[in-house]
Amino acid sequence: MATTRYPANDLRRQVGSPRSKGRENKDTLCRNILIYGNCRYEDQGCTFNHDQNKGSSPQADLSKKTFNVDSPSFTPANQQPAPAKKSTLSSQAASAAPFTPRGAAAANLAQTTEPSVFNPATIREFTPQNYDISNTASNGVTQENGMYADPFTTLGSMGTALPTAGQFNLYATEHNALTTTGAQFYPQHGAFPTGPLQPPNYHLYQPFDTYRQELQPWQRATYDFFMPAKMREELQKKMFATQQVMPNSGLPQLERWHSLFPLDTSNRKNTSSFGYPSWVYKAQNSRTGRHYALRRLEGYRLTNEKAILTVMKEWKKIKNAGVVTVHEAFTTREFGDSSLIFAYDYHPLSKTLQEHHLQPAHGNRYRAPNAIPENVLWAYLCQIANALKTIHANKLAARCIEPSKVILSDNNRIRLSACSILDVVQFENNTKSVQELQQEDLVKLGRLILSLATCAPPAHLNNIPVALDSLAAKYSTNLKDAVAWLIAPPNSGEPKGIENFIGGIATHMTTVFDLALQDNDEKQFHLARELENGRVARSMMKLMTIVERGDLGGVQGWSETGDRYQLKLFRDYVFHRVEADGKPNLSIGHMLSCLNKLDAGIDEMVVLTSRDNETVFVLTYRELKQMFDRAFNELVKHSKTGAPGANN
């Protein structure tokens, strides 16, 4: 058994005061008195002093104590004392006066004889004296914190280092050339009359912080760099729908339109809206390359050309977010009959309100559609009211406010999609004034909201009072009163217009406006992310045009010589990294961070190693950016002065 370091008797726990060692302890104050205030072993044989007032006098001989400052130092036998080390303190430090805070000198004079008990309340807070905030050099703060200069020390010096005559370019690589008169700079802010105090460190990926979506911690590694997956999926679906074609569709090629694609989900001919069967197609303009929605009226014969010229001239002036813009109207016989076609803006994957709300749930015709929330109805009502205000202000009427002619292009985002058609079709047979048509717009708007609230098509609203009374069970009184005001005829002497209606629903208009602003903030936040990704994409495309390129300008293996070889190693460092076990490293954050640092050209060091580990370069991103710019500029130069027949 291993032996212990101490004897067994010494391992026992000692209880009470220390064992007396002689009569010399009678003048030593008991430690229990110092610690606990009393000693319970005083009457049981404790030989130490228990009277605090009794003690050795100040003039007692200190040499009698076991340990004191005058005790001789221990010196081993047969060894000479080591020479005393030279003190690092100067001779002036010994005579230096002790530090005494201002205002406490008088209190310290009374404590020269005997120190008192420590009291933190008597210690005053230290306050620097004669400290000049604007003069950093005299205060001794002139060091730098490694790679970047201390921002607090550069505040005073940046005002003189940056050009004051012109404006400061935040994105210039070299700031020394900014004092020339021909340099172009970004506008400076009013808060900095001499330019910004220091350029931003924008080489790190830093998107906006205003809007923040709720993500799990394991999702933020990748999703923080891109827009949400749901938004990206919706945009990709819309792009796919825009480019979708139908080979061998049998649809004709018009004069300036091609790639027609049918958008109607039903093959039934419906003549209730315009008096003629209508069809909707997606087509691409051969001149502009843009996609449009073509609405065709089958079997219509135009008898007066002024109808198209006059109506299109007035409707092209309408610029409103709630109205689908109409661009032109023309006639054609390519469909085998005389057809009238209107060209509108194309909003991919849009649905009509009838398809979205009035169809049976999940395709079951025996199940009623789901009820629409009231806030959605107010959003529809406010958007259409805004569109009618613009239309009526231009002395026109919408005339096509029906569930089948109002499209839903985004979340609660609607537009009037068939304006101007009835104005052309009924150009010669219209017997109503503009004021009467505008009053009909208000009635149709009320019937539209009532139809959506009751989940019944407008043709089935035979008893309007009963339908209005049914709204009280599901919706508020304000919505019921607004719909009733729209449907009711105007009273004599009381104006009834869209302006009066908007004034009555001003509270709900502000709510919809606030939601629109929030949606705009969210989209701007995600757009700022993609802006950073756009910078990375440009840098990556330039890098890919340099590496792995063959001969150029008579130089064999151009990409393997000079600075281009180091850019190739940088490509491997960014995209071809591997772990210790040989697995590929696919960190998106590493790739984006490296490309952003290259675009900014910072002074951070990077180690580039060849694949055979025989060549190692230690460079900064600033040097890599200079090599990167020289190589790409050389490519640009050869692209303009290349072989005959090359693109200039």
N, C-alpha and C positions, 0 to 999 in steps of 0.2 A: 504494500500500500504506500502510496506516495506520502511523503512527510509534508506537514504544513509548515508555513513560514514562521509562525509564532507558536510558543508553547501553549499547551492546552489550558493552563491556568489563566493566560492572558486573553483567551477567547471568551471568557465568561463576561456577561453583561454587568457592568458596574452600576449599582443602584445608589442613589443619594449623592452626597458631597464626596469629593475626592478623599482618599485615605490620608490621614495626617502623617506627615513625615518628620515632625519634631516640634519643638517649642517655638521655632521661628515663624510658624503659621498663625500665632496668636494675634499678630498685627495685620494680617492679610484679610481683606474683606471677602466674605463668602460670596461665591459666584451665584448662589441661589438668591441672595439679596439683590444682586445686580439684575438678575434675569426676571425673577418672579416677585420680588419685593419682600419675601420672607423665606425662611428655611424651616422645613418641618423636622429636620434632624438636629435642631439647635439643642433640644433637651435630651438627645439620644447619643451624645458623645461627639458632635461635630466640633472640632478644635479651632475653626476659623472664626474671625471676628464677625459679629452680627450687629455691631453698632456702627451706623454710617457716619455719625459725627466724630467717631474716634478713628484717627488715621495718622499716618506718618506726616510729620511736618514738612513744609516745602524745603526746609533746609536739611532734610535727612540726607545721609550719605547714600548716593545712588550706587555706589560700588558694591553695597551689600546685596543688591538684587541679582537675581540669576542672570537676566539678560538686560543690557542697557547699551547705550551708544558708545560707552567708554570701554566695553569689553574688548579684549585683544582678539584679533583675527586668528583663525586657525591656520597653522603652518605645519605641513607634513615634516616629519623628521628627515634628516640627510638631504634637505632640498632648500636651496636659497630662495628667498622671496622673489617673485617675478617683478620686474620693473613696472612701475606705475604707468598706466596708459595716459597718453597725452589727452587732456580734455578737449573736446570739440568746441566748447564754449569759449568765446573770447574773454579777455580780461575786463572788458567793459560790461559784459553781461552780469558779472558778479556784483558790480556796484549799481546796476540798474534798479530804479525804484519799482516796487511792486505795483501791479495794475489796480487802480482804485476807481470804481465807477463814479462819475460826477454826481455830486449830491450826497454821497455816502461817506465822504472823508471825515466829517464830524462824528459820525456814528462809530467809525473804526478807531478813532483816537481813544475812545473810552474802553476799548477792548484790548489794550496792549499788555495788560498784566495777566489776564486769565481768559482763555476762550470760553464763550458761552455755548449753550445748547443750540444746535442747528435749527433754524426756523425758516422755512421757505418763504413765508409771507413777507419777511424783511428784505428779500432779494428783489431788486428792481430789474425790469426788463432792459436788456441792452439795446440802446438806440444809437446807430451810427451818426457821427457828427461830421459836418462839412463834406457830405457826399453829394457829388454832382452827377445826376443821372445822365445828362447829355454828354459828359466827358468820360468815355469808357477807357481811354488810354491811361489817364491819370489814376484810375481806380484799380489798375492792375489786371483788368479782364481783357487780355489781348490774345489768349491762346486759341487754338482751333481744335475742334473735337473730331479729329481724324480726317475722314474723307471730305466732309462738307464744313464750311466755316460756320462758327456759332452764329445763329441768326440774331442773337441779342448784341453781339459785337459788331455785326455788319450793318446794323440799322443806321448808325451814324455815318459810316463810310460809303454806303451805296449811293447816297445823294450826290456825292462828288464824283464817284466812279462812273455812274451812268450819264449818258448825254443829257444835257439840259436844254439844248437848243431845239432838238427835235423830239420825236416820240420814241418810246422804247419798244423794241420788238421782242416779245416774250419767247418767240420760237426760233430765233437766230442762233446758229452754231457758234459764231464768233461775234462777241459784242464790241470788239475794239473798232470794227469798221463801221459802227453805227453813227459815228460823228460826222460822216460825210453828208453833204447837202443833198445828194441824190438818193439816199436811202429812204425806203418807204416803211413806216412803222404803223403799229396798231394805235388807236386813240388811247390816250391816257385818261385816268379817272380823275375826278375833281378832288378826291381825298388826297391824292399824291400830286402836288403841283410840279414836282421835279421828276416824276416817273415813279413806278412801283419800287418799294424798298428792296425787294429781292425777287428773282424770277421763281415761278412755282416749280416744284419738283414733279412735273407731270409725267415723268417716265414710268412711274408706278401706275397700275390700273386703278383709277379712282372715279367711278361714275357718280351721278347725283345721289344725294342722301335724302332728298325730300320725300320721295315715295319709297316705301319698303313693303314688299310682299312677305307673307308668312311662309317660310320654308323650313324644312327640317335641317338639322345641322349637316347631315350627310349629303344633302342636295346643294348646299351653297358652294361646294368646291367647284362645280361646273356651271350651275345655273346663275351664279352671280355675274358671269361674263356674257350672258346671252339673254334674250327676251324669254318670257315664260313659254313653256312647251305648248300650252294650249293656244296662245296667241300665234306662235309660229305655225302650228298645225292649221289654224284657220286661214292664215295668209297663204300658206302653201296650197290649200284646197282652192282658194280663190284664184291663185295664179294658174293652177292646173285647169280650172274651169274656163279661164280666159283663153288658154291655148288649145282647148279641146276642139277636135274636128270630127266629122263623121264621113268617112270615105264611102263613096257610092250611095250618097243620100238621095240623089235624084233632084236636089235643089239646084236651081239655075245659078249662073254667074252673072251678076249684074254689071253695069257699065263700070262703076267705080267701087264695087263691093264684091268680095269673094269669101270663100270658106264659110258659107252660111250654115248655121247650126240651130235647130229648133229648140225653143225654150218653153213651149207650152207643155204642160203635164197632162192635158186632156185633149183628145182628138175631136171633141164635140164642137160643132159650130154654134156660136152664141152671137145673136144679133141684138140683144137687149140694150147694150151700152151705146153703140154708134149707129145701129140700123143696118150694119153690114157685118158679115163674118170677119173676125180679126185674128191674126196670127202674129206671134212674136218670134224673132230670130236674132241670133248673135252673128255679127259679120265684122269683117276687118276691112278698113278703108285702104285701097291700094295706093293712095297718094300719101297719106299721113302715117299709115301703119297702125293706127289706133283701132280699138274695138268699140263697136257701137251696138245698141239694141235697135233693131228695125221692127216697127209695128206696121203690119200690112193690112189694109182694108180690101177685102176680096170683092171684085165686081163693081168697083166704084169708077164712074166716068166723070172726069173733070170737064166742066163746061165753061168755066171762067178762070183764066190764069191769074187774074188779080187776087183770087182767093188765097192762093199760096203765097204770093208776093206780099200782100198786105198783112196777112196773119203772121207769117214768119218774121216780118220786120218788127212787129210789136212784141212777139213772144221771145225773141232773142235778147230783149232788154231785161228780161226777168233773170236775176241772179240771186237765188235764195237757196239755203241749205235744205229746205223742205220740198223743193221742186226739182224733178229730174229735168235737166237742161235739154231743150230741143234744139237741134242744129239745122236741119233742113227737111224739106218735104219734096217728093217728086213722084211721078207716075211711071209705070213700066208695064210692059206686056210680056216679060220673060217668064211669068208664071202661067202663061196660057190664057190670061184674061187681062182686063184693064184693072190694074191695082194701084192704089195710092199708098205710098210708104213714107213713114216719118222716122227720122234718125234721131235717137236719144242717146244720152250717156249710158254706158253699160256698167251695171253694178253686179258683179258675179255672185252667184249663189243667193240671190234675193228671192224672197217669197212674198206673195200677196197676203194681206191680212185675212182673206178668206181661207187660203190654204193653211195658214198658221194657227188660226183661232177657231174657225167655223167648221172645220172638218171633224168627223167623229174621232174620238181618241183612239189611237193605235189601230186605225183602220176598221174599227168595229162600228158599223152603222146603227147598231142598237144601243150604243152607249153615247150619252151626251158629251159634248166637248167640256173640257175643264174650264172652270170660272176664271176670269181674268182679274188679277189684283187691281185695286183701285189706283195705286200709284202708277201702274202701267197705263191705265185709261187716261189719267191726268197728263202723262207724258205724251200720249198720242194727241190729246186734245190741244195741248199747248203748242206742239210742233205744227199741226195743221193750221191753227190760228195764226201762227207766225207766217206761214206760207201764204195764207189768204190776205194777210195785211199787205204784203208786198204786191200780190196780184191785184188786189182792189185799188191800191195806190196808183197803179199804172192803167186804171180804167179798163181792166179786164176781169174775166170771171173764170174760175177753175172748171166748173161744170161736170167734172168727173170725180166726185168724191164718193167712191163706192169701195167696199172691201176688196173687190177684184181688181181695182185700179190704184190701190195704195200699197206700195211695196215695203217690206221690212228688210233692210240691208245689213243691219247689225243689231246688237242688243238694244231693244226698244228704240231703234233708229228708223224712222219711216220717212217716205217721200211720196209726193203725188207724181204718178208716172205717165199719165195720159192727157196732160193738158194740151190745148190748142187743136185737138183733133175735131171736136164738134164745131169749133169756129170755122174750120175749113169746109167741113161737110155741110153745114147749115149756113154757109155764107150768104146765099141768096134767099133762103127760105126762113131766115130768122126774123120773127115778128116781135121779139121781146127786147126791151132796152137793157142797157148794161146794169142799171140799178135793179131791175127785176131779176136779172141773172145773179147778181151778187146776193140778193135776198134768198134766192134758191140755194146758193152755196151754204148759207148759214143753216137752212133747213136740212140739207143733205148731211152737213157735219153733225147736227144733232141726231139724225137717224142713224148715222154710222156709229156713233158712240153708244146709242141705245141698242143697236144690233149686236155690238160686241159685248155689252154688259149683260144682255139677255141670252147670248149665244144663239141667236136666231138670225137667219139671212134677212136683208132688208125687204125682200118680197113677201116675207111672212109676217111683217109687222102691220097687221090689219087693224088692230085695236091699240092705238098709241096711248090713251089714258091708262089702260090696264097695264101696259108694259112699263109706263112711268111709275105706277104705284108699286110694281114689283121690285123696283130699285131700292126702296127703303129697307128691304129685308137684308140686303147684302152690302150696300154702299151708303156713304154719308149723305146728309141732306144737301150739302154744297154741290155734289155731283148731280144729284137729281134736279136741283134748281137750275144748274147751268144747262143741262140737256133740255129741260122744259122751256127755258128762255130761247134757245136756238130754234126749237120746233114751232113755238107759238108765233102767230102772225103779229106784225108790229101794230102797236096801239096808235090811234090817231094823235098827232102832235108830239109823239115820243120818238126820238131818233133810235134806229136800230141798225147798227153797223158793227163791223169787226173791231173797231177801236173801242166801242162801248163794252163789247164782250171781253176784250183783253183787260180793260180796266177793272172788270168785276172778278177776274181770276188772277189778279196780279200776284197774290201770295203763292199760288201754285206755279206761276211762271218763274218766280225767283227760285223756287225749289228745283225746278227742271234746269234752270240756268246754272245753279250750283252743282248739280250732278254732271252737267256737261263740262264744267270747268275741272272737276275732279277727274273725269275721264281723260280730258286733255292733259292734265298733269301726269297721269299714269303713262300715257302714250309718249309724252316727251321724255319721261324718265327712261323708258326702254329704248327710245331713239338715241339717247345719249350713249347707252351701252353699245349700240350698233355703230355709232360714230367711232368709238375706240376700235372696234373690230374692223372698220373700214380702213383705218390707218395701218393696222396689222396686215390686212390683205394686200395693200399696196406695197408694203415693205417685202412681204413674202413673194409677190409676183416679180418684183425687181430682183430679189435674190435668186429666184429660180431661172431667170434669164441669164444669169452670170455663171452659176456652177454647172458643171458637166457639159459646157459648151466646147465644141471642137475648135478647128482653126478659125482665126479671125485676123484679117489684115496681114496675111502672110506669116503669122506666128502660129506654129504648130503646138497643139495642146495649150491653147491660150488660157483656158480656165485652170490649168494645173501649174501655171507659172506666176511668179510675182505675188501681188496681193490677192489674186483670185484663189490661190491655194489655201490661204488662211480663211477666206470666206467659205470655202468648201468644208474646212474643219469646223467652222462655226455652224454650218448647216447640220453636220453630224452631231454637234453638241446640243443643238436645239431639238432636232427631230429623231435622232437615232440613238438616244441614250439607252443604256441597259443597266439592270440591277447587278448586284454582286453575284447572283446565281445565274446570270445570263438572260433573265426575263426582260422583255422590252418595257421601258418606262414611258407610259402614255399620259403623263401629267399635262393637262391643258393649261393649267396655271403657269407651269414652267415655260411652255412655248410662248404664251402671250406675254409673259414678263420679259423674256429675253428679246423678243421682237420689239416691244415697246422701249426697252433700254437702248436697243440699236437705233431706233428711230430718233430717240432723244440725244444719243451720243454722250452718255454720262461718263464719269471718271472711274466707275467701278471696274475692278480687275476681273478677268475671266481667263481660265486655263483651257487651252485647246490642245488636244492630243490626237495624233494620227492613229489610224486603226491598228498599225503594227507596233504602237507604243515606242517608236524610235524617234519621233519628232514631237517636241512640246513647245508651244508658244504661250507666253503670258502677256496679254494685251489688255487694254482698256476698251470699253465700248466706244469711246471717242475716236480712238485709232481705227477701230473696225468700221465706224461710220465713214471716216475719211477714205478708207480703202473701198468701201461700198459705193460711195459717191463717185470716186474716180473710175471704178470699173464700169458703172452704169453709164456715166457720161461718155466713156470711150465707146460703148455700144451705140449710144445715140449718135455720136459723131460718125461712126461707120455706117449707120442706117441711112444717113443723109448723103454720104459720099461713097456709097457702095458701088457695086458693079452696075453696068448699064442695064436698064430695065427694072432696077429695084424701086420700090415705093419710096417716094420722097416725102 
